[in-house]
Amino acid sequence: MKMFIEATEKAAGTGIRAALRNYLEHIYADYCESSDGETFRNRFAEGLEFKMGKKYVKVIHSGSAHSFIVNVHDDPKFKFGDILKPANWASPAKNFARGNIFEGNFGGIRWMGA
């Protein structure tokens, strides 16, 4: 997880850096509650990554879209930092936000997805 956080910090702007770290740590902590083995925990952490896009940050775990985070301030429906469930690999479901990374409101976000 440490390598991932360092890579994320290089790619992300300073305003979103700490919020992404907290969100990642929330996902990892949720996984740790249901996993006993250190090997499994390390493998899970290594599978987490973010891809910065123009409009969204895509959270990926082991090749699957976990969630999307709104990465623009001018979205007509969502706030900057809102967490969205994936509709598919490439785009989020735009029905409602599941939480917001800046407010620390992770709602029902689990390690399995938003």
C-alpha positions as CSV (number, residue, x, y, z in Angstrom):
1,M,0.0,0.0,0.0
2,K,2.9,2.4,0.7
3,M,4.2,2.2,-2.9
4,F,0.7,2.9,-4.2
5,I,0.2,5.9,-1.9
6,E,3.6,7.3,-3.1
7,A,2.7,6.9,-6.7
8,T,-0.7,8.4,-6.1
9,E,0.8,11.5,-4.5
10,K,3.0,12.1,-7.5
11,A,0.0,11.9,-9.9
12,A,-2.6,13.7,-7.8
13,G,-2.9,17.4,-7.0
14,T,-2.1,18.6,-3.5
15,G,-5.8,19.3,-2.7
16,I,-6.9,15.7,-3.3
17,R,-3.8,13.9,-2.0
18,A,-4.7,13.4,1.7
19,A,-8.4,12.6,0.9
20,L,-7.3,9.9,-1.6
21,R,-5.0,8.5,1.1
22,N,-7.8,8.4,3.7
23,Y,-10.2,6.8,1.2
24,L,-7.6,4.1,0.3
25,E,-6.9,3.5,4.0
26,H,-10.7,3.1,4.6
27,I,-11.0,0.5,1.9
28,Y,-7.9,-1.4,3.2
29,A,-9.1,-1.3,6.9
30,D,-12.5,-2.7,5.8
31,Y,-10.7,-5.5,4.1
32,C,-8.6,-6.2,7.2
33,E,-11.7,-6.6,9.3
34,S,-12.7,-9.6,7.2
35,S,-9.2,-11.1,6.5
36,D,-6.9,-12.7,9.0
37,G,-3.8,-13.5,6.9
38,E,-1.0,-11.0,6.4
39,T,-0.3,-12.5,3.0
40,F,-3.9,-11.8,1.8
41,R,-3.8,-8.3,3.3
42,N,-0.5,-7.5,1.4
43,R,-1.9,-8.9,-1.8
44,F,-5.1,-6.8,-1.4
45,A,-3.1,-3.6,-0.8
46,E,-0.8,-4.3,-3.8
47,G,-3.9,-4.7,-6.1
48,L,-5.3,-1.2,-5.2
49,E,-4.6,1.6,-7.6
50,F,-5.9,4.9,-8.8
51,K,-6.1,6.2,-12.4
52,M,-6.4,10.0,-12.7
53,G,-8.8,11.0,-15.5
54,K,-10.0,14.4,-16.7
55,K,-13.4,14.1,-15.0
56,Y,-13.0,11.1,-12.6
57,V,-10.4,9.3,-10.5
58,K,-11.0,5.6,-11.1
59,V,-10.2,3.3,-8.1
60,I,-9.2,-0.1,-9.3
61,H,-8.7,-3.3,-7.4
62,S,-7.0,-6.3,-9.1
63,G,-8.2,-5.1,-12.6
64,S,-11.8,-4.3,-11.6
65,A,-13.3,-0.9,-11.2
66,H,-14.0,-0.4,-7.5
67,S,-15.4,3.2,-7.6
68,F,-15.1,6.6,-9.2
69,I,-14.3,9.9,-7.6
70,V,-15.5,13.2,-9.1
71,N,-12.3,15.1,-10.0
72,V,-13.9,18.4,-11.3
73,H,-15.5,21.3,-9.7
74,D,-18.0,22.1,-12.4
75,D,-20.0,18.9,-12.5
76,P,-23.7,19.8,-12.8
77,K,-24.9,17.0,-10.4
78,F,-22.0,16.1,-8.1
79,K,-19.5,17.8,-5.8
80,F,-15.8,17.5,-6.1
81,G,-14.7,14.4,-4.3
82,D,-18.1,12.6,-4.5
83,I,-17.8,8.8,-4.6
84,L,-19.7,7.0,-7.3
85,K,-20.4,3.4,-7.9
86,P,-19.1,2.0,-11.2
87,A,-21.7,1.4,-14.0
88,N,-19.0,-0.5,-15.9
89,W,-15.3,-0.5,-16.3
90,A,-15.1,2.9,-18.0
91,S,-17.9,5.0,-16.4
92,P,-19.6,5.6,-13.1
93,A,-23.3,5.2,-12.2
94,K,-24.6,8.7,-12.0
95,N,-27.7,8.2,-10.0
96,F,-26.4,9.4,-6.6
97,A,-23.1,9.8,-4.7
98,R,-22.2,7.1,-2.1
99,G,-20.1,9.5,0.0
100,N,-17.4,12.2,-0.4
101,I,-13.7,11.7,0.2
102,F,-13.2,15.3,1.5
103,E,-16.0,15.0,4.1
104,G,-14.7,11.6,5.3
105,N,-18.2,10.4,4.6
106,F,-17.5,7.0,3.1
107,G,-21.1,5.8,3.5
108,G,-21.5,2.2,2.8
109,I,-18.2,1.9,0.9
110,R,-16.8,-1.6,1.5
111,W,-13.7,-3.2,0.2
112,M,-15.8,-5.0,-2.4
113,G,-16.9,-1.7,-4.0
114,A,-19.1,1.4,-3.7
